[in-house]
Amino acid sequence: MPSALLPVELRHVERRVRLTQVLSACTEVGMTPVLGSTIHVLAYLTDALAPVWHLPIRNAQLLKREARPFFPALQRDLDWLVGAGVVVVHTFDYERENDDGWRLAASYKLNGEAANATLRLSSELISQRSTAQFVREVVLAASGLGDDELDVIGTLDAAYSSETADVGDVLDLDTEHDDASLRAEVNRSAAVAERLGVLAGAQFDLPRAELVHLYIRHLYSRARVA
């Protein structure tokens, strides 16, 4: 079922579960505590590459900023998880962001004991088990980029850097269209990942996890060239 057709409260729950899975994967790879800005980047990558895993996009529309994404709805969900005790604020501060004023600069870590019930239940559900595996692969791959590359993901990622949306416009990652060419145009990140799979796989189909890692390695190569 397309995520847009789910009840609002259920969409909130699914976004919070995915955030918990992101932070769990961050803990696994040693990315903890993790900056809030990095959480937004990782959440963005899970949305941009969700079609590769045949999963729904949780935050399809976002306001395009110059260097990296920020989801107001995701921040509200993150704040909710903090209030519920599932996530712990490790550091809290504000920092200047160009001429746009001040922004929250906090770092977070998962409260393992409080999050275990959610993670355990999600691992028992077929749909959530697939999502957790996908999120884990994205975080594992993205951990190799480094802080500098993650901080400017908007200049590297195919969909985010697309000229079809200017800074300040709404970037739409929604791929729920019948026309395959329109899907590729709307979400270039997933299209590039699939294309890399075709080029690398030649006579056989690569596993979905390998497509994710191929795309993230592609971003790393772009960062090195830049």
LUMNU-435846 format. One record per residue (C-alpha): residue number from 1; x, y, z; chain. Coordinates in pm, 1 decimal. Layout:
N
<node><resi>NUM</resi><x>X</x><y>Y</y><z>Z</z><chain>A</chain></node>
...
This chain:
226
<node><resi>1</resi><x>0.0</x><y>0.0</y><z>0.0</z><chain>A</chain></node>
<node><resi>2</resi><x>135.7</x><y>346.9</y><z>-89.8</z><chain>A</chain></node>
<node><resi>3</resi><x>237.3</x><y>528.1</y><z>228.3</z><chain>A</chain></node>
<node><resi>4</resi><x>28.1</x><y>832.3</y><z>134.5</z><chain>A</chain></node>
<node><resi>5</resi><x>-287.8</x><y>620.1</y><z>168.5</z><chain>A</chain></node>
<node><resi>6</resi><x>-213.2</x><y>512.2</y><z>524.4</z><chain>A</chain></node>
<node><resi>7</resi><x>-387.1</x><y>688.7</y><z>816.7</z><chain>A</chain></node>
<node><resi>8</resi><x>-188.2</x><y>986.0</y><z>948.6</z><chain>A</chain></node>
<node><resi>9</resi><x>-117.3</x><y>827.5</y><z>1286.3</z><chain>A</chain></node>
<node><resi>10</resi><x>6.7</x><y>506.9</y><z>1124.2</z><chain>A</chain></node>
<node><resi>11</resi><x>239.7</x><y>709.1</y><z>900.8</z><chain>A</chain></node>
<node><resi>12</resi><x>377.6</x><y>875.0</y><z>1215.7</z><chain>A</chain></node>
<node><resi>13</resi><x>436.4</x><y>534.3</y><z>1374.0</z><chain>A</chain></node>
<node><resi>14</resi><x>611.5</x><y>396.1</y><z>1065.7</z><chain>A</chain></node>
<node><resi>15</resi><x>837.7</x><y>702.1</y><z>1041.2</z><chain>A</chain></node>
<node><resi>16</resi><x>929.1</x><y>669.3</y><z>1409.7</z><chain>A</chain></node>
<node><resi>17</resi><x>1003.2</x><y>299.8</y><z>1369.2</z><chain>A</chain></node>
<node><resi>18</resi><x>1231.2</x><y>376.1</y><z>1074.3</z><chain>A</chain></node>
<node><resi>19</resi><x>1407.9</x><y>644.8</y><z>1276.9</z><chain>A</chain></node>
<node><resi>20</resi><x>1461.9</x><y>390.4</y><z>1554.0</z><chain>A</chain></node>
<node><resi>21</resi><x>1601.4</x><y>147.0</y><z>1297.5</z><chain>A</chain></node>
<node><resi>22</resi><x>1834.4</x><y>417.0</y><z>1161.2</z><chain>A</chain></node>
<node><resi>23</resi><x>1969.6</x><y>492.2</y><z>1507.9</z><chain>A</chain></node>
<node><resi>24</resi><x>2003.8</x><y>121.0</y><z>1583.7</z><chain>A</chain></node>
<node><resi>25</resi><x>2211.7</x><y>75.7</y><z>1268.6</z><chain>A</chain></node>
<node><resi>26</resi><x>2419.5</x><y>381.7</y><z>1363.4</z><chain>A</chain></node>
<node><resi>27</resi><x>2493.8</x><y>216.7</y><z>1697.1</z><chain>A</chain></node>
<node><resi>28</resi><x>2597.5</x><y>-102.2</y><z>1518.5</z><chain>A</chain></node>
<node><resi>29</resi><x>2853.6</x><y>75.3</y><z>1297.7</z><chain>A</chain></node>
<node><resi>30</resi><x>2983.9</x><y>302.7</y><z>1573.8</z><chain>A</chain></node>
<node><resi>31</resi><x>2816.6</x><y>622.5</y><z>1450.5</z><chain>A</chain></node>
<node><resi>32</resi><x>2697.0</x><y>723.5</y><z>1793.9</z><chain>A</chain></node>
<node><resi>33</resi><x>2616.9</x><y>972.2</y><z>1921.1</z><chain>A</chain></node>
<node><resi>34</resi><x>2500.2</x><y>1094.0</y><z>1581.0</z><chain>A</chain></node>
<node><resi>35</resi><x>2429.4</x><y>1453.1</y><z>1482.3</z><chain>A</chain></node>
<node><resi>36</resi><x>2070.7</x><y>1545.5</y><z>1407.3</z><chain>A</chain></node>
<node><resi>37</resi><x>2177.3</x><y>1672.8</y><z>1064.1</z><chain>A</chain></node>
<node><resi>38</resi><x>2328.0</x><y>1331.3</y><z>987.8</z><chain>A</chain></node>
<node><resi>39</resi><x>2005.3</x><y>1159.5</y><z>1092.4</z><chain>A</chain></node>
<node><resi>40</resi><x>1818.5</x><y>1373.1</y><z>838.8</z><chain>A</chain></node>
<node><resi>41</resi><x>2071.1</x><y>1277.3</y><z>569.0</z><chain>A</chain></node>
<node><resi>42</resi><x>2041.3</x><y>905.7</y><z>648.5</z><chain>A</chain></node>
<node><resi>43</resi><x>1662.0</x><y>930.0</y><z>650.8</z><chain>A</chain></node>
<node><resi>44</resi><x>1679.7</x><y>1107.4</y><z>314.7</z><chain>A</chain></node>
<node><resi>45</resi><x>1893.5</x><y>829.6</y><z>166.3</z><chain>A</chain></node>
<node><resi>46</resi><x>1649.0</x><y>565.2</y><z>290.3</z><chain>A</chain></node>
<node><resi>47</resi><x>1371.7</x><y>754.7</y><z>111.2</z><chain>A</chain></node>
<node><resi>48</resi><x>1567.7</x><y>819.8</y><z>-208.5</z><chain>A</chain></node>
<node><resi>49</resi><x>1672.1</x><y>454.4</y><z>-236.8</z><chain>A</chain></node>
<node><resi>50</resi><x>1351.7</x><y>294.6</y><z>-104.3</z><chain>A</chain></node>
<node><resi>51</resi><x>1227.7</x><y>209.1</y><z>-458.3</z><chain>A</chain></node>
<node><resi>52</resi><x>1537.3</x><y>-7.1</y><z>-509.2</z><chain>A</chain></node>
<node><resi>53</resi><x>1412.0</x><y>-223.9</y><z>-219.7</z><chain>A</chain></node>
<node><resi>54</resi><x>1048.6</x><y>-194.3</y><z>-335.8</z><chain>A</chain></node>
<node><resi>55</resi><x>959.0</x><y>-8.4</y><z>-16.5</z><chain>A</chain></node>
<node><resi>56</resi><x>735.0</x><y>297.6</y><z>31.2</z><chain>A</chain></node>
<node><resi>57</resi><x>888.7</x><y>641.7</y><z>75.2</z><chain>A</chain></node>
<node><resi>58</resi><x>813.3</x><y>780.8</y><z>421.5</z><chain>A</chain></node>
<node><resi>59</resi><x>894.5</x><y>1147.5</y><z>349.6</z><chain>A</chain></node>
<node><resi>60</resi><x>842.2</x><y>1194.6</y><z>-23.0</z><chain>A</chain></node>
<node><resi>61</resi><x>832.9</x><y>1575.4</y><z>-30.2</z><chain>A</chain></node>
<node><resi>62</resi><x>1084.9</x><y>1807.0</y><z>129.9</z><chain>A</chain></node>
<node><resi>63</resi><x>1200.5</x><y>2164.7</y><z>102.3</z><chain>A</chain></node>
<node><resi>64</resi><x>1525.9</x><y>2168.1</y><z>-92.6</z><chain>A</chain></node>
<node><resi>65</resi><x>1810.5</x><y>2336.0</y><z>93.5</z><chain>A</chain></node>
<node><resi>66</resi><x>2152.2</x><y>2416.8</y><z>-43.1</z><chain>A</chain></node>
<node><resi>67</resi><x>2370.7</x><y>2138.5</y><z>95.3</z><chain>A</chain></node>
<node><resi>68</resi><x>2163.3</x><y>1882.7</y><z>283.8</z><chain>A</chain></node>
<node><resi>69</resi><x>1802.3</x><y>1787.1</y><z>351.2</z><chain>A</chain></node>
<node><resi>70</resi><x>1593.1</x><y>1873.1</y><z>652.2</z><chain>A</chain></node>
<node><resi>71</resi><x>1249.4</x><y>1726.8</y><z>724.2</z><chain>A</chain></node>
<node><resi>72</resi><x>1035.8</x><y>1924.5</y><z>973.1</z><chain>A</chain></node>
<node><resi>73</resi><x>806.7</x><y>1620.2</y><z>1013.5</z><chain>A</chain></node>
<node><resi>74</resi><x>1104.6</x><y>1394.5</y><z>1081.4</z><chain>A</chain></node>
<node><resi>75</resi><x>1240.6</x><y>1637.6</y><z>1341.1</z><chain>A</chain></node>
<node><resi>76</resi><x>903.0</x><y>1633.5</y><z>1514.4</z><chain>A</chain></node>
<node><resi>77</resi><x>912.3</x><y>1252.7</y><z>1515.8</z><chain>A</chain></node>
<node><resi>78</resi><x>1267.1</x><y>1259.6</y><z>1653.5</z><chain>A</chain></node>
<node><resi>79</resi><x>1155.5</x><y>1501.3</y><z>1925.7</z><chain>A</chain></node>
<node><resi>80</resi><x>865.7</x><y>1266.1</y><z>2004.0</z><chain>A</chain></node>
<node><resi>81</resi><x>1106.8</x><y>972.8</y><z>2043.4</z><chain>A</chain></node>
<node><resi>82</resi><x>1315.7</x><y>1183.9</y><z>2280.6</z><chain>A</chain></node>
<node><resi>83</resi><x>1006.1</x><y>1266.3</y><z>2485.2</z><chain>A</chain></node>
<node><resi>84</resi><x>910.5</x><y>898.1</y><z>2491.6</z><chain>A</chain></node>
<node><resi>85</resi><x>1254.2</x><y>804.2</y><z>2622.4</z><chain>A</chain></node>
<node><resi>86</resi><x>1343.8</x><y>593.7</y><z>2316.9</z><chain>A</chain></node>
<node><resi>87</resi><x>1613.6</x><y>840.2</y><z>2205.8</z><chain>A</chain></node>
<node><resi>88</resi><x>1851.2</x><y>1034.4</y><z>2430.1</z><chain>A</chain></node>
<node><resi>89</resi><x>1987.8</x><y>1382.2</y><z>2354.0</z><chain>A</chain></node>
<node><resi>90</resi><x>2364.8</x><y>1360.1</y><z>2400.8</z><chain>A</chain></node>
<node><resi>91</resi><x>2456.3</x><y>1724.4</y><z>2324.5</z><chain>A</chain></node>
<node><resi>92</resi><x>2236.9</x><y>2026.8</y><z>2261.1</z><chain>A</chain></node>
<node><resi>93</resi><x>2331.4</x><y>2359.2</y><z>2105.4</z><chain>A</chain></node>
<node><resi>94</resi><x>2246.1</x><y>2607.4</y><z>1832.7</z><chain>A</chain></node>
<node><resi>95</resi><x>2469.4</x><y>2714.0</y><z>1545.1</z><chain>A</chain></node>
<node><resi>96</resi><x>2461.6</x><y>2980.2</y><z>1276.1</z><chain>A</chain></node>
<node><resi>97</resi><x>2358.1</x><y>2860.6</y><z>931.3</z><chain>A</chain></node>
<node><resi>98</resi><x>2471.0</x><y>3106.0</y><z>662.1</z><chain>A</chain></node>
<node><resi>99</resi><x>2237.5</x><y>3406.0</y><z>665.7</z><chain>A</chain></node>
<node><resi>100</resi><x>1926.2</x><y>3200.0</y><z>739.9</z><chain>A</chain></node>
<node><resi>101</resi><x>1950.7</x><y>3240.1</y><z>1115.1</z><chain>A</chain></node>
<node><resi>102</resi><x>2015.6</x><y>2974.0</y><z>1374.9</z><chain>A</chain></node>
<node><resi>103</resi><x>1949.2</x><y>2600.6</y><z>1367.9</z><chain>A</chain></node>
<node><resi>104</resi><x>1941.1</x><y>2322.7</y><z>1622.7</z><chain>A</chain></node>
<node><resi>105</resi><x>2274.5</x><y>2138.5</y><z>1648.9</z><chain>A</chain></node>
<node><resi>106</resi><x>2207.4</x><y>1840.2</y><z>1871.6</z><chain>A</chain></node>
<node><resi>107</resi><x>2344.8</x><y>1487.5</y><z>1878.6</z><chain>A</chain></node>
<node><resi>108</resi><x>2144.8</x><y>1180.6</y><z>1969.6</z><chain>A</chain></node>
<node><resi>109</resi><x>2183.1</x><y>818.4</y><z>2067.6</z><chain>A</chain></node>
<node><resi>110</resi><x>1941.8</x><y>533.1</y><z>2109.9</z><chain>A</chain></node>
<node><resi>111</resi><x>1822.9</x><y>433.2</y><z>2455.6</z><chain>A</chain></node>
<node><resi>112</resi><x>1875.1</x><y>64.0</y><z>2392.8</z><chain>A</chain></node>
<node><resi>113</resi><x>1659.5</x><y>-62.4</y><z>2677.0</z><chain>A</chain></node>
<node><resi>114</resi><x>1359.6</x><y>149.6</y><z>2576.2</z><chain>A</chain></node>
<node><resi>115</resi><x>1407.2</x><y>82.5</y><z>2202.8</z><chain>A</chain></node>
<node><resi>116</resi><x>1451.0</x><y>-294.3</y><z>2232.3</z><chain>A</chain></node>
<node><resi>117</resi><x>1076.5</x><y>-366.0</y><z>2244.2</z><chain>A</chain></node>
<node><resi>118</resi><x>1015.8</x><y>-170.9</y><z>1923.2</z><chain>A</chain></node>
<node><resi>119</resi><x>1312.6</x><y>-327.4</y><z>1746.3</z><chain>A</chain></node>
<node><resi>120</resi><x>1216.5</x><y>-675.9</y><z>1862.9</z><chain>A</chain></node>
<node><resi>121</resi><x>857.1</x><y>-638.2</y><z>1745.8</z><chain>A</chain></node>
<node><resi>122</resi><x>961.2</x><y>-491.7</y><z>1410.3</z><chain>A</chain></node>
<node><resi>123</resi><x>1195.5</x><y>-788.0</y><z>1357.4</z><chain>A</chain></node>
<node><resi>124</resi><x>898.7</x><y>-1022.9</y><z>1394.7</z><chain>A</chain></node>
<node><resi>125</resi><x>689.5</x><y>-850.4</y><z>1125.6</z><chain>A</chain></node>
<node><resi>126</resi><x>772.0</x><y>-947.0</y><z>768.0</z><chain>A</chain></node>
<node><resi>127</resi><x>726.0</x><y>-597.5</y><z>626.5</z><chain>A</chain></node>
<node><resi>128</resi><x>925.2</x><y>-430.6</y><z>903.9</z><chain>A</chain></node>
<node><resi>129</resi><x>1196.1</x><y>-696.8</y><z>888.8</z><chain>A</chain></node>
<node><resi>130</resi><x>1256.7</x><y>-605.4</y><z>525.3</z><chain>A</chain></node>
<node><resi>131</resi><x>1262.4</x><y>-235.0</y><z>613.1</z><chain>A</chain></node>
<node><resi>132</resi><x>1511.2</x><y>-293.1</y><z>896.6</z><chain>A</chain></node>
<node><resi>133</resi><x>1740.6</x><y>-485.6</y><z>662.8</z><chain>A</chain></node>
<node><resi>134</resi><x>1722.4</x><y>-207.8</y><z>404.5</z><chain>A</chain></node>
<node><resi>135</resi><x>1787.4</x><y>68.2</y><z>660.0</z><chain>A</chain></node>
<node><resi>136</resi><x>2083.5</x><y>-126.7</y><z>795.4</z><chain>A</chain></node>
<node><resi>137</resi><x>2237.6</x><y>-156.6</y><z>447.6</z><chain>A</chain></node>
<node><resi>138</resi><x>2193.3</x><y>215.7</y><z>381.3</z><chain>A</chain></node>
<node><resi>139</resi><x>2357.6</x><y>312.5</y><z>710.6</z><chain>A</chain></node>
<node><resi>140</resi><x>2638.4</x><y>58.4</y><z>664.0</z><chain>A</chain></node>
<node><resi>141</resi><x>2710.5</x><y>198.2</y><z>318.4</z><chain>A</chain></node>
<node><resi>142</resi><x>2673.4</x><y>564.3</y><z>420.8</z><chain>A</chain></node>
<node><resi>143</resi><x>2908.6</x><y>520.2</y><z>717.6</z><chain>A</chain></node>
<node><resi>144</resi><x>3192.3</x><y>498.5</y><z>465.8</z><chain>A</chain></node>
<node><resi>145</resi><x>3123.9</x><y>845.0</y><z>328.6</z><chain>A</chain></node>
<node><resi>146</resi><x>3247.2</x><y>1039.7</y><z>629.9</z><chain>A</chain></node>
<node><resi>147</resi><x>3111.7</x><y>1350.6</y><z>799.0</z><chain>A</chain></node>
<node><resi>148</resi><x>3226.2</x><y>1594.5</y><z>528.3</z><chain>A</chain></node>
<node><resi>149</resi><x>3051.3</x><y>1405.5</y><z>248.9</z><chain>A</chain></node>
<node><resi>150</resi><x>2734.8</x><y>1348.8</y><z>451.4</z><chain>A</chain></node>
<node><resi>151</resi><x>2725.4</x><y>1719.9</y><z>531.8</z><chain>A</chain></node>
<node><resi>152</resi><x>2707.4</x><y>1810.8</y><z>161.3</z><chain>A</chain></node>
<node><resi>153</resi><x>2501.8</x><y>1515.8</y><z>39.8</z><chain>A</chain></node>
<node><resi>154</resi><x>2280.4</x><y>1755.1</y><z>-153.8</z><chain>A</chain></node>
<node><resi>155</resi><x>2564.9</x><y>1830.3</y><z>-396.6</z><chain>A</chain></node>
<node><resi>156</resi><x>2636.9</x><y>1459.7</y><z>-453.0</z><chain>A</chain></node>
<node><resi>157</resi><x>2302.2</x><y>1278.7</y><z>-459.8</z><chain>A</chain></node>
<node><resi>158</resi><x>2140.9</x><y>1245.9</y><z>-802.4</z><chain>A</chain></node>
<node><resi>159</resi><x>1786.3</x><y>1339.4</y><z>-700.2</z><chain>A</chain></node>
<node><resi>160</resi><x>1880.7</x><y>1618.9</y><z>-461.9</z><chain>A</chain></node>
<node><resi>161</resi><x>2124.0</x><y>1785.6</y><z>-701.7</z><chain>A</chain></node>
<node><resi>162</resi><x>1879.3</x><y>1763.4</y><z>-992.1</z><chain>A</chain></node>
<node><resi>163</resi><x>1820.5</x><y>2095.8</y><z>-1165.8</z><chain>A</chain></node>
<node><resi>164</resi><x>1448.3</x><y>2021.6</y><z>-1184.5</z><chain>A</chain></node>
<node><resi>165</resi><x>1413.0</x><y>2167.8</y><z>-833.5</z><chain>A</chain></node>
<node><resi>166</resi><x>1589.7</x><y>2484.3</y><z>-720.3</z><chain>A</chain></node>
<node><resi>167</resi><x>1695.2</x><y>2562.2</y><z>-365.1</z><chain>A</chain></node>
<node><resi>168</resi><x>1380.4</x><y>2669.9</y><z>-182.3</z><chain>A</chain></node>
<node><resi>169</resi><x>1153.5</x><y>2456.6</y><z>-402.7</z><chain>A</chain></node>
<node><resi>170</resi><x>981.1</x><y>2134.8</y><z>-300.0</z><chain>A</chain></node>
<node><resi>171</resi><x>1174.2</x><y>1825.5</y><z>-402.9</z><chain>A</chain></node>
<node><resi>172</resi><x>945.5</x><y>1530.3</y><z>-473.1</z><chain>A</chain></node>
<node><resi>173</resi><x>1085.0</x><y>1178.1</y><z>-438.7</z><chain>A</chain></node>
<node><resi>174</resi><x>749.0</x><y>1014.8</y><z>-501.4</z><chain>A</chain></node>
<node><resi>175</resi><x>786.0</x><y>729.8</y><z>-750.3</z><chain>A</chain></node>
<node><resi>176</resi><x>428.3</x><y>602.7</y><z>-742.0</z><chain>A</chain></node>
<node><resi>177</resi><x>360.2</x><y>665.6</y><z>-1110.4</z><chain>A</chain></node>
<node><resi>178</resi><x>265.1</x><y>427.6</y><z>-1389.1</z><chain>A</chain></node>
<node><resi>179</resi><x>507.3</x><y>572.1</y><z>-1643.9</z><chain>A</chain></node>
<node><resi>180</resi><x>858.1</x><y>424.1</y><z>-1595.8</z><chain>A</chain></node>
<node><resi>181</resi><x>1026.9</x><y>724.9</y><z>-1756.8</z><chain>A</chain></node>
<node><resi>182</resi><x>842.8</x><y>956.7</y><z>-1515.4</z><chain>A</chain></node>
<node><resi>183</resi><x>959.5</x><y>745.3</y><z>-1221.6</z><chain>A</chain></node>
<node><resi>184</resi><x>1320.2</x><y>782.6</y><z>-1334.0</z><chain>A</chain></node>
<node><resi>185</resi><x>1278.1</x><y>1157.9</y><z>-1374.5</z><chain>A</chain></node>
<node><resi>186</resi><x>1114.2</x><y>1206.3</y><z>-1036.1</z><chain>A</chain></node>
<node><resi>187</resi><x>1369.9</x><y>1008.0</y><z>-837.5</z><chain>A</chain></node>
<node><resi>188</resi><x>1706.5</x><y>1003.1</y><z>-1009.6</z><chain>A</chain></node>
<node><resi>189</resi><x>1881.1</x><y>845.4</y><z>-711.1</z><chain>A</chain></node>
<node><resi>190</resi><x>1690.0</x><y>518.6</y><z>-743.5</z><chain>A</chain></node>
<node><resi>191</resi><x>1722.8</x><y>535.2</y><z>-1123.3</z><chain>A</chain></node>
<node><resi>192</resi><x>2101.2</x><y>576.2</y><z>-1102.3</z><chain>A</chain></node>
<node><resi>193</resi><x>2125.6</x><y>287.6</y><z>-853.1</z><chain>A</chain></node>
<node><resi>194</resi><x>1931.7</x><y>63.7</y><z>-1091.1</z><chain>A</chain></node>
<node><resi>195</resi><x>2145.0</x><y>175.8</y><z>-1384.8</z><chain>A</chain></node>
<node><resi>196</resi><x>2466.2</x><y>104.5</y><z>-1193.5</z><chain>A</chain></node>
<node><resi>197</resi><x>2329.2</x><y>-241.3</y><z>-1123.6</z><chain>A</chain></node>
<node><resi>198</resi><x>2267.7</x><y>-300.0</y><z>-1493.6</z><chain>A</chain></node>
<node><resi>199</resi><x>2618.3</x><y>-184.9</y><z>-1585.3</z><chain>A</chain></node>
<node><resi>200</resi><x>2786.7</x><y>-386.1</y><z>-1310.3</z><chain>A</chain></node>
<node><resi>201</resi><x>2564.6</x><y>-692.0</y><z>-1326.2</z><chain>A</chain></node>
<node><resi>202</resi><x>2588.6</x><y>-750.8</y><z>-1699.3</z><chain>A</chain></node>
<node><resi>203</resi><x>2426.5</x><y>-1094.0</y><z>-1745.8</z><chain>A</chain></node>
<node><resi>204</resi><x>2265.1</x><y>-1126.4</y><z>-1401.2</z><chain>A</chain></node>
<node><resi>205</resi><x>2068.3</x><y>-924.5</y><z>-1148.6</z><chain>A</chain></node>
<node><resi>206</resi><x>2262.6</x><y>-792.1</y><z>-851.5</z><chain>A</chain></node>
<node><resi>207</resi><x>2113.5</x><y>-825.5</y><z>-500.7</z><chain>A</chain></node>
<node><resi>208</resi><x>1928.1</x><y>-517.6</y><z>-374.8</z><chain>A</chain></node>
<node><resi>209</resi><x>2184.3</x><y>-466.8</y><z>-98.8</z><chain>A</chain></node>
<node><resi>210</resi><x>2461.4</x><y>-448.6</y><z>-358.0</z><chain>A</chain></node>
<node><resi>211</resi><x>2267.7</x><y>-182.7</y><z>-551.5</z><chain>A</chain></node>
<node><resi>212</resi><x>2253.7</x><y>31.7</y><z>-236.4</z><chain>A</chain></node>
<node><resi>213</resi><x>2627.4</x><y>-7.4</y><z>-177.5</z><chain>A</chain></node>
<node><resi>214</resi><x>2705.8</x><y>60.5</y><z>-544.1</z><chain>A</chain></node>
<node><resi>215</resi><x>2513.6</x><y>385.7</y><z>-531.8</z><chain>A</chain></node>
<node><resi>216</resi><x>2677.6</x><y>504.1</y><z>-209.3</z><chain>A</chain></node>
<node><resi>217</resi><x>3020.4</x><y>418.4</y><z>-355.2</z><chain>A</chain></node>
<node><resi>218</resi><x>2918.8</x><y>627.0</y><z>-655.8</z><chain>A</chain></node>
<node><resi>219</resi><x>2853.7</x><y>921.5</y><z>-422.0</z><chain>A</chain></node>
<node><resi>220</resi><x>3195.2</x><y>865.8</y><z>-264.6</z><chain>A</chain></node>
<node><resi>221</resi><x>3355.6</x><y>877.9</y><z>-608.9</z><chain>A</chain></node>
<node><resi>222</resi><x>3175.6</x><y>1201.2</y><z>-690.2</z><chain>A</chain></node>
<node><resi>223</resi><x>3299.9</x><y>1353.4</y><z>-365.3</z><chain>A</chain></node>
<node><resi>224</resi><x>3659.9</x><y>1255.6</y><z>-445.5</z><chain>A</chain></node>
<node><resi>225</resi><x>3636.8</x><y>1410.7</y><z>-794.9</z><chain>A</chain></node>
<node><resi>226</resi><x>3484.5</x><y>1730.7</y><z>-655.9</z><chain>A</chain></node>
